[in-house]
Every structure is written in C-alpha cells, then in structure tokens.
C-alpha cells in the first residue's frame, strides 16, 4: 500500500498511520496532500460506502472533464466554485448539527487575520457531519479532485490539520492569509483545500464571502 515501483514514502510509520485511520477522516473543509518526496499511488483503504445521497457522481465527472482547464487557468490562483456540490438534504442535517453543537471544547483561533472557532475531532461531531467528512475523503472525491486539478497522488488528511468545522460567531472574521505548506505529522505537502460553506440565507449586508 502506498508503494509505486518499489518506492516507499520517507516514513513507513506515517504510511501505516495514514492507512490505519484514513476511514475516520476529515471535514467540511477537506485538505488533500501529496507526499513531500516522490509520488505515491492512492491508498485503497480510502474506499467509503457511497450512495447518491451525498453527491451526484455523474455530474462531478462531467465537471472534472469540462472545467479542468478553467480551474487550472483561473486568476489569481487555480480555483473553482461549484454550486449545489452536496445533496441539500445532507447539508441541512450537517448545518443543524453544527448549529446546536456544544462548542465549549472547540479551539478558539485568533490573531490579526482571523477570529473564529474550529473543531477537528470527529468524535465531537454529529453523525451527518462525520458521514460528509468520510465521503469527502473517499476515493470518489479524491479521484474527482485529481482529474479536475491534474495533481496525481493526492492523499486525504485524516487528522484534519487546518480542516474540520470552522465557525464564525458575531464579530468573527477570516482575512486573506497563507496556509501552512507541510503537514508535519504525515510529511505531506498541502496541495488543495476543499471548502463547503454552510452559510445558508447569507445576505450581502453581512459583508465577507
């Protein structure tokens, strides 16, 4: 697993950890990485049970083919906005869980560029949220991202480093900033952020995005 032509990632323990825990993966903000040295094939342990309830896989396949070039040439950096990415019924359940979550144990994140709260521990999330996170780290979505971006060997970050649930309360903000480049524990380069916004009925007068 995670071998290619006899190549082994720098840390064998990292690969074992990744494949051991990868089915308990990430969040509404899914981070994908690539091995810092060499390139690795996908981990087969990333397979998740999929139904049409999460996303329209046929539609994603069409988007990967038709929007790949526009993604890569987008200004000021490669990006794409996909409306109705996830089935709204599932998102309603996730939004309900996040809205009524006990945020006492969430991490308070402050500084010059942000004021928000985050949760990267799946045991503190509801079942619908965990389902969404697991699916977004499964082989169908990783395969879609590879086809869309042209980046091969993407690996989901089961630790949700910088991912998970991020919530802004009244007065909160997140300004333009640069993310970390390397996931130190897994020894992976950070390559893609997948963000799913739960700001239903957002009004322009609120400001921000």
C-alpha positions in Angstrom: 0.0 0.0 0.0 1.3 3.5 -0.9 4.1 1.9 -2.9 4.9 2.7 -6.5 7.6 0.9 -8.5 9.2 -0.2 -5.2 9.3 3.3 -3.8 8.5 3.7 -0.1 7.4 7.0 1.5 10.1 8.6 3.7 8.3 7.5 6.9 6.9 4.0 6.8 5.2 4.7 10.1 3.4 7.7 8.5 2.0 5.5 5.7 0.9 2.9 8.2 -0.8 5.5 10.4 -2.5 7.0 7.3 -3.9 3.8 6.1 -4.9 2.6 9.6 -7.0 5.7 10.3 -8.0 7.0 6.9 -11.6 5.8 7.1 -12.2 8.1 10.1 -11.2 11.1 8.1 -11.9 14.7 7.5 -14.4 17.6 7.4 -16.4 20.1 5.6 -13.1 21.6 4.7 -11.2 18.8 3.2 -7.4 19.1 2.8 -5.5 17.0 0.3 -1.8 16.4 0.3 0.9 14.7 -1.8 4.0 13.0 -0.4 6.7 15.6 0.1 9.2 13.5 -1.8 8.4 11.2 -4.6 4.8 10.4 -5.6 2.5 7.8 -4.2 -0.4 5.9 -5.6 -3.7 6.2 -3.8 -4.4 4.2 -0.6 -7.0 1.5 -1.2 -8.2 1.8 2.4 -9.8 5.2 1.4 -12.9 3.5 0.0 -16.1 4.5 1.7 -19.7 3.3 1.2 -21.3 5.7 -1.2 -24.8 6.4 -2.1 -26.5 9.0 -4.3 -27.4 10.8 -1.1 -24.0 12.6 -0.8 -23.3 13.9 -4.3 -24.2 13.4 -8.0 -21.2 11.5 -9.1 -22.1 11.6 -12.8 -22.3 15.4 -12.5 -18.9 15.6 -10.8 -17.4 13.5 -13.6 -18.8 15.9 -16.2 -17.4 18.9 -14.2 -14.0 17.3 -14.0 -13.8 17.0 -17.7 -15.4 20.3 -18.7 -13.9 22.6 -16.1 -10.4 21.2 -15.7 -8.8 23.8 -18.0 -10.7 26.7 -16.5 -9.7 25.6 -12.9 -6.1 25.5 -13.8 -6.0 28.8 -15.6 -8.2 30.7 -13.0 -6.9 34.0 -11.7 -5.3 34.8 -9.2 -4.8 31.1 -8.4 -6.3 27.8 -9.6 -9.8 27.5 -8.1 -13.4 26.6 -8.9 -16.8 27.4 -7.4 -19.4 24.5 -7.6 -22.9 25.3 -6.5 -25.0 22.5 -5.1 -21.9 20.3 -4.6 -23.5 18.2 -1.9 -27.1 16.9 -1.6 -29.0 19.7 0.2 -30.8 17.2 2.5 -27.4 16.1 3.9 -26.2 19.6 4.2 -29.4 20.6 6.2 -28.6 17.8 8.7 -24.9 18.9 8.9 -26.0 22.5 9.4 -28.4 21.5 12.2 -25.7 19.5 14.0 -23.1 22.3 13.7 -25.6 25.0 14.8 -26.5 23.1 18.0 -23.1 21.7 18.8 -21.6 22.3 22.2 -18.6 24.5 21.2 -17.1 24.6 24.7 -14.3 22.3 23.6 -13.7 23.8 20.2 -10.5 25.6 19.5 -10.6 29.4 19.7 -8.5 30.8 16.8 -7.4 34.5 17.0 -4.8 36.8 15.5 -4.6 39.6 13.0 -6.2 37.6 10.2 -8.8 35.6 12.0 -11.3 35.3 14.8 -13.2 32.0 14.7 -13.7 28.6 16.3 -12.8 25.2 14.9 -13.3 21.5 15.6 -11.1 18.8 14.1 -12.2 16.0 16.4 -14.7 13.7 14.7 -15.9 12.3 18.0 -17.3 15.8 18.8 -19.3 15.9 15.6 -22.7 14.6 14.7 -23.4 11.5 12.5 -24.3 13.5 9.4 -21.1 15.6 9.7 -19.0 12.6 10.1 -20.6 11.0 7.1 -19.9 14.1 5.0 -16.3 14.2 6.1 -15.7 10.5 5.5 -17.2 10.8 2.0 -15.2 13.9 1.1 -12.1 11.9 1.9 -13.2 8.8 -0.1 -11.8 7.6 -3.4 -14.6 9.1 -5.4 -14.0 12.7 -4.3 -10.2 12.2 -4.3 -10.4 10.8 -7.8 -12.6 13.8 -8.9 -10.0 16.2 -7.5 -7.1 14.5 -9.2 -8.9 14.6 -12.5 -10.0 18.3 -12.1 -6.7 19.6 -10.9 -4.2 17.3 -12.7 -2.4 16.6 -9.4 -1.8 12.8 -9.0 -1.2 11.0 -5.8 -3.5 13.1 -3.6 -4.0 11.8 0.0 -6.7 12.9 2.4 -5.6 14.3 5.7 -7.3 12.1 8.3 -6.0 14.4 11.1 -8.0 17.4 9.7 -5.0 19.7 10.3 -6.4 23.1 9.5 -9.6 21.4 8.4 -12.7 20.2 10.2 -15.5 22.5 11.1 -14.8 26.3 11.2 -17.4 28.6 12.6 -17.6 32.4 12.9 -19.8 34.0 15.5 -20.9 37.6 15.5 -17.8 39.8 15.0 -15.8 36.9 13.7 -13.7 37.2 10.5 -11.1 35.4 8.3 -8.9 37.6 6.2 -6.7 36.8 3.3 -3.8 34.6 4.6 -1.3 31.9 3.6 -1.9 28.4 5.0 0.9 26.2 6.2 2.7 24.3 3.4 3.6 21.0 5.0 1.5 18.6 7.2 4.3 17.7 9.6 2.9 14.5 11.1 2.1 12.9 7.7 5.1 14.6 5.9 2.8 15.7 3.1 2.7 18.9 1.0 -0.6 20.7 1.3 -2.0 20.9 -2.2 -5.7 21.5 -2.2 -8.4 22.9 0.1 -12.0 21.8 -0.5 -14.4 24.1 1.3 -18.1 23.6 1.8 -20.0 26.6 3.0 -22.9 26.2 5.3 -23.9 29.9 5.3 -27.5 29.4 4.3 -29.5 32.6 3.5 -26.3 34.7 3.6 -27.1 38.4 3.0 -24.8 40.8 1.2 -25.0 43.3 4.0 -23.3 40.9 6.3 -20.0 41.5 4.4 -17.4 39.0 3.7 -17.9 35.9 1.4 
